Amino acid sequence: MIEIITYGEVPLETIMGGVRGFSATPSIDGRPLDDYVIVGCEGLEESPYTPVSLAKGDVFCSYILLYPSFSTIWVKVGSADRSSCVTRMFQQAPVVAIVSDLVVARKHLSDREELDREIGKKLGKLALKEEGKIRVRTMMSSGDVVKVWKHVVRAGVSIDNVLNLGFKLAIEASRMLKGFGQTLLPKPGYAWFTTLELLGKHDIEILRAHGHVKLKAWICSGKQILKIRHLPNGLFHILLEGRENLYGRPVSGLLTFNDLKRLKLKIVKE
């Protein structure tokens, strides 16, 4: 039976007021991935985009994810249902995650990403005008997310500076959201988290030493055996059993949750 990686429900209230050092441990077949779990991989699945509609009266979170890298801070705008918002933000492995606001929709949308794109476009114009180093997106590739984390652990960043920037953007996003529905948070950006603080020495060594895995070129061309461990920042360290690189070390690399969703995984019975 194909297994999926799951997360327990994390209420929005968990990050109200802000949490430094937040993490959520996923599991597969009931086994927590905070240590290496051996799985078989039988190939890749496509992940077709399925629009999420919004009806009048629906409650949702609009959020901002921040990824500081070299001379640029990437800002991703997204949205999710209240019940899944914290998990969905964390699965994207941001350095800083901020809920712009919790909103009761007054309008119908056939695709919630329409609103994300509208907010992203307006924030992008504002960012280019006031903060030249900011780039706003509605999508971040897995490879870019890994590059950001490699930069963060090598060069270091000021989390407070990134947070303050995120709060400014959350205020602007909340103003835009008021035209679409009723906002509910005590103030924009009241719910947020960071993850950097939980990285241990071994986690940092892994992030420094490894790059992003290109799935089609690297794994799942046949019956592969993998060892998977979840890092506290939302990324995953993957080792390919029985394969060594030119230096005699196990072939390994980093994946995001969005990558892992595409893998056909089965637990290897011990």
C-alpha positions in Angstrom: 0.0 0.0 0.0 1.3 3.5 -0.9 1.9 5.5 2.2 1.6 9.3 2.6 3.4 11.7 4.9 0.9 13.3 7.3 1.0 16.1 9.9 -1.2 16.4 13.0 -3.6 19.3 13.1 -2.1 22.5 14.4 -4.7 25.1 15.4 -4.1 28.7 14.4 -4.2 29.7 18.1 -0.8 27.8 18.5 1.0 30.7 16.8 -1.1 33.6 18.1 1.2 36.3 19.4 4.2 34.7 17.6 6.4 31.6 18.2 10.1 31.6 17.8 11.4 28.1 17.0 8.2 26.5 15.8 8.2 23.0 14.2 5.7 20.3 13.4 6.9 16.7 13.1 5.3 14.7 10.2 4.9 10.9 10.2 4.6 8.0 7.8 2.5 5.0 8.6 2.4 6.3 12.2 6.2 6.6 12.4 7.6 10.0 13.3 10.2 11.3 10.8 12.3 13.1 13.5 14.6 10.1 13.0 15.5 8.3 9.8 12.7 6.0 8.5 13.5 3.4 5.7 11.0 3.4 2.9 10.7 1.9 -0.6 10.1 4.3 -3.5 8.2 3.0 -6.6 8.1 6.0 -8.8 6.7 9.5 -9.2 3.2 10.8 -9.3 2.1 13.9 -11.0 0.6 16.7 -8.8 -2.0 18.4 -11.0 -3.2 21.8 -9.8 -6.8 21.7 -8.4 -8.4 25.1 -7.8 -9.7 25.8 -4.3 -12.9 27.8 -4.5 -14.2 30.4 -1.9 -17.8 30.8 -1.1 -19.4 33.8 0.7 -19.0 33.3 4.4 -15.9 31.0 4.2 -13.2 31.8 6.7 -9.6 31.6 5.5 -6.1 32.8 6.3 -4.0 34.9 4.0 -0.3 34.6 4.8 3.2 35.8 3.8 6.3 33.5 3.8 9.7 35.1 3.8 12.9 33.6 2.4 16.0 35.8 2.8 18.8 35.0 0.3 21.9 36.9 -0.7 20.8 40.4 -1.8 17.1 39.5 -2.1 14.3 38.6 0.2 11.7 36.4 -1.5 8.2 36.9 -0.3 5.5 34.3 -1.1 1.8 35.2 -0.8 -0.6 32.3 -0.1 -3.9 31.4 1.6 -5.4 28.4 3.3 -8.3 27.3 5.4 -8.1 28.3 9.1 -7.8 24.6 10.2 -4.9 23.9 7.8 -3.1 27.3 7.7 -0.3 26.6 10.1 0.6 23.3 8.6 0.4 24.5 5.1 2.7 27.4 5.9 5.2 25.1 7.7 5.2 22.6 4.8 6.7 25.2 2.6 9.8 25.6 4.8 9.8 29.4 5.2 12.4 31.1 7.4 9.6 33.4 8.7 5.9 32.8 8.3 3.2 35.5 9.1 -0.6 35.3 8.8 -1.6 38.7 7.3 -5.1 38.2 8.5 -8.0 35.8 9.1 -10.8 36.7 6.8 -14.6 36.0 6.4 -15.2 36.2 2.6 -17.9 38.5 1.3 -17.5 37.4 -2.2 -17.3 34.1 -4.2 -14.1 33.1 -6.0 -13.8 30.0 -8.2 -10.0 29.9 -7.4 -8.6 31.3 -4.2 -5.2 31.8 -5.9 -6.8 34.7 -7.8 -6.8 36.6 -4.5 -3.2 35.5 -3.7 -2.1 36.8 -7.1 -3.9 40.1 -6.7 -2.3 40.7 -3.3 1.1 39.5 -4.5 1.0 41.9 -7.5 0.1 44.9 -5.3 2.7 44.0 -2.7 5.2 43.6 -5.4 4.7 47.1 -6.7 4.9 48.4 -3.2 8.0 46.4 -2.4 9.8 47.6 -5.5 9.0 51.2 -4.7 10.0 51.1 -1.0 12.3 48.1 -0.6 14.4 47.4 -3.7 15.7 44.0 -2.4 12.2 42.5 -2.0 10.7 40.2 -4.7 7.1 39.0 -4.2 5.9 35.6 -5.6 2.9 33.4 -5.4 5.2 30.3 -6.0 8.6 29.3 -4.7 10.4 26.4 -6.4 11.8 23.7 -4.1 15.3 24.4 -5.5 15.0 28.0 -4.5 13.8 27.1 -1.0 16.9 24.9 -0.4 19.2 27.6 -1.7 17.7 30.1 0.7 18.3 27.8 3.7 21.9 27.1 2.5 22.4 30.9 2.5 20.8 31.3 5.9 23.0 28.7 7.7 26.2 29.8 5.9 25.9 33.6 6.0 23.4 34.1 8.8 20.4 36.5 8.8 18.8 38.9 11.2 15.5 37.2 12.0 14.2 40.4 13.6 14.8 42.4 10.5 13.0 39.8 8.4 10.1 39.7 10.9 9.8 43.5 10.8 9.7 43.5 7.1 7.0 40.8 7.1 4.9 42.8 9.6 5.0 45.8 7.3 3.8 43.7 4.4 1.1 42.0 6.5 -0.3 45.4 7.3 -0.5 46.3 3.6 -2.0 42.9 2.7 -4.6 43.2 5.5 -5.7 46.6 4.0 -6.3 44.9 0.7 -8.1 42.0 2.3 -10.7 44.4 3.8 -12.0 45.0 0.3 -12.7 41.3 0.0 -14.1 40.4 3.4 -14.2 41.0 7.2 -10.8 40.7 8.9 -10.7 39.0 12.3 -7.2 39.1 13.8 -6.6 41.7 16.6 -4.0 43.2 14.3 -2.3 42.2 11.0 0.5 39.7 11.5 -0.6 38.8 15.0 0.0 35.1 14.2 3.5 34.1 13.1 6.4 31.8 13.6 10.1 31.3 12.8 12.0 27.9 12.6 15.7 28.7 12.5 16.1 28.5 16.3 15.4 24.8 16.4 18.1 23.7 14.0 20.8 21.7 15.8 24.5 21.3 14.9 23.9 18.2 12.8 20.9 19.8 11.0 23.1 22.8 10.0 25.8 20.5 8.8 23.3 18.7 6.6 22.0 22.0 5.2 25.5 23.3 4.4 26.7 20.1 2.8 23.7 19.1 0.6 21.7 20.6 -2.3 18.2 20.1 -3.7 17.4 16.7 -5.2 16.1 16.7 -8.8 13.7 13.9 -8.5 13.5 12.6 -12.1 17.3 12.6 -12.4 18.2 11.2 -9.0 15.6 8.8 -7.6 12.7 6.6 -8.3 13.8 5.2 -11.7 13.1 1.8 -10.3 12.8 0.1 -6.9 14.8 2.4 -4.7 15.3 2.2 -0.9 15.4 5.6 0.8 16.1 6.8 4.4 14.1 9.9 5.2 14.4 12.3 8.1 12.5 15.6 8.7 14.5 18.6 9.7 13.0 21.1 12.2 12.7 23.8 9.5 10.4 21.8 7.2 12.9 20.3 4.8 13.7 16.6 4.5 17.1 14.9 4.3 17.0 11.9 2.0 19.7 9.1 1.6 19.7 6.6 -1.2 20.5 3.2 0.2 23.2 1.2 -1.6 24.5 4.1 -3.6 27.7 6.0 -2.9 29.1 9.2 -4.5 32.7 9.7 -5.8 33.9 10.3 -2.3 32.5 7.0 -1.0 29.7 8.6 0.9 26.0 7.8 0.7 24.2 9.6 -2.1 21.9 12.1 -0.3 20.2 15.5 -0.6 17.4 17.7 0.5 13.7 17.7 -0.5 10.7 19.8 0.3 7.3 18.4 1.3 6.0 19.4 -2.1 8.6 17.0 -3.6 7.8 14.2 -1.3 4.1 14.4 -2.2 5.1 13.1 -5.6 6.9 10.0 -4.4 5.1 6.6 -4.3 6.4 5.4 -0.9 6.0 2.1 0.9 7.2 1.3 4.4 10.0 -1.3 4.4 9.0 -4.0 6.9 11.9 -4.8 9.3 
